[in-house]
Amino acid sequence: MNEKYLYSLIAVIALFLLAYAGVEAAGLQYLFGIIIPYLAIITFVVGFAMRIMDWASSPVPFRIPTTCGQQKSLPWIKHNKIDNPFTGGAVVIRMILEILFFRSLFRNTKCKMNEGPRISYVWEKWLWLFSLAFHYAFLTTLIRHLRFFLEPVPFLLQILEKVDGFLQIGLPGVLISGVVLLAAVIFLLLRRILIPQIRYFSLAADFFPLFLIIGIAVSGIMMRYFTKVNIVGVKELTMGLVTFHPHIPEGIGAIFYVHVFFVSVLLAYFPFSKLMHMGGVFLSPTRNLPTNTRAYRHINPWNPEVKIHTYQAYEDDFREKMIEAGLPVEKEL
């Protein structure tokens, strides 16, 4: 049994208790509302930049893209222009489809053993659907929260919030992105816990961000629909953070600081985790390179110069001894 998800769950519960008790019992609002968010943002920016610069400086002398189609070769052989791109433009199209629509995940299948025994391959449409829903819901939620950091709130953000809450269920209205985000991340978590093959190779580092995002979503939903918070005070705090005049307003509940602490931990953890695929996908040589190895010869520019000793030079050095030994030579003395 893989119990690593329990370690991650306990870690997130401990973070919740730390923030809640720190605010309610110790009165550490300034620590959890100002100091930790600033440290988390600095860690995120510096760590993200260092990882990107490290990847960007890595030498990639050869074309190593992953493909699932026919490479361009002879004129009468049909070429798959998207799955095996030959030009930079085709690579851009492939990257757009990958980043915006998760095209490779859409084509993903899983192996299944049936009676017989017989092996079959099943299309993992639900994994693609919930992954796509998770990322777009997360993006929508992130953009929607920009209204707390901008004054006045841009018109496009107001439109986005109206579209997100178009169902008008209850008061305040239900925001679709929050519900979809929570449902999608729970699906991804249960998939790792309930499917034995995936649970076997999953690490605590795979479960921790999922539990952390669940904590962020649940605390956000609680503030909006159940416990309520002082929105004016929240806006005042966030505007103080972005204008570098931070202060703690009165009347903000402990759940808000728990929410901010979870977000801060996620930001600080981001550059050192698998979540860095957000930036790494743009620098992946298996995705961002054309497959033109049949048209161009790629020579490693980092190969060290090798001092060679040709046969002609060898014969010049040992011609007399070769003739004395009866060995044939190309040139006589």
C-alpha positions, 0 to 999 in steps of 0.5 A: 500500500502506498501511504505517501498520500497520507504524509502529504495530507498530514502536512497540509493539515499541519499547515492549516493548524499552524496558520489558524492557531497562529492567527487566532491564538498568537495574533500573528496576522502580520506574519501570515498576511504580509511577511510570508506572502512577500517571501513566497513571491520572492521565492517564486520569482527567483526560483522560477527564473533560475529554473528557466535560465538553467533549462535555456542554457542546456545544450541541445545539439540534436533534434530529439522531438517525440513524434507519432507520425510520418517524418518528411522524406520522399515526395510520394510518402505522405508527411504528417505536418503536425505530429512530425513537424518539419518547419518552425511554423508547424512546430508553433501549431503543434505547441499551440495545440499542446499548450491550449488543448493538451493534444498529446494527453487527448491521444493518451491510452491506458493498457488493460488486461482482459480475460483470456488473457488479452490486452486492450488499450482504452482511451483515457478521455476522462483524464484529458477532460478533467486535466483540461478543466482543472487548468482552465478553472485554475487560470480563470480563478487566478485572473478573477482574483486580480480584482483584489490587486487592481483599482479600478477593476478593469472592465474585462475582469468584470466581464469575466466574473459575470460570465463565471457566475452566469448561473446566478445560483444563490447569493452570492452567486456561485462561480463556476470556476471554483466548483470546477476547480475543486471537482477536477483536483479531487478527480486527479487526487482520487485517480492517484489514490484508487488506481493501483498502478498509478498509486504504486509510482506516485510520490509524496511530491505528487500528492502534496500540491493536490492536497494544497490546491484542495485546501486553497479551493475549500478555504476560498469557497468557505469564505465566499459562501459560509464564514464570510469575510470583510471584503473591504478589509481584504481589498485594503490588505492586498492593495497595501501589498502591491503598493508596498505600503502593507498594513493589517486591517481589522475584522479579517477572519482567520480563514482568510489568513489560512487561504493566503498561507496555502497560496504562499506555500504553493507559490514557494513550492512551485519552482522546486516541484513538477508544477514547473511544467508550466514553464518547462513545456516551452523549453522542452526539446521533445516539443519545440524542435522540428524533425528535419534530421533527414534533410539536415545533418546536425553536428554537435558544436560542443564536441571537443577537438580530437587530435587524429593521426592519419595513416599517411602521417603514420607511414611517414613516421615509420616508413623505414621500419615498415620496409625493413619488416617487409610491410607494404608501403604506399610511398617508397623511400 
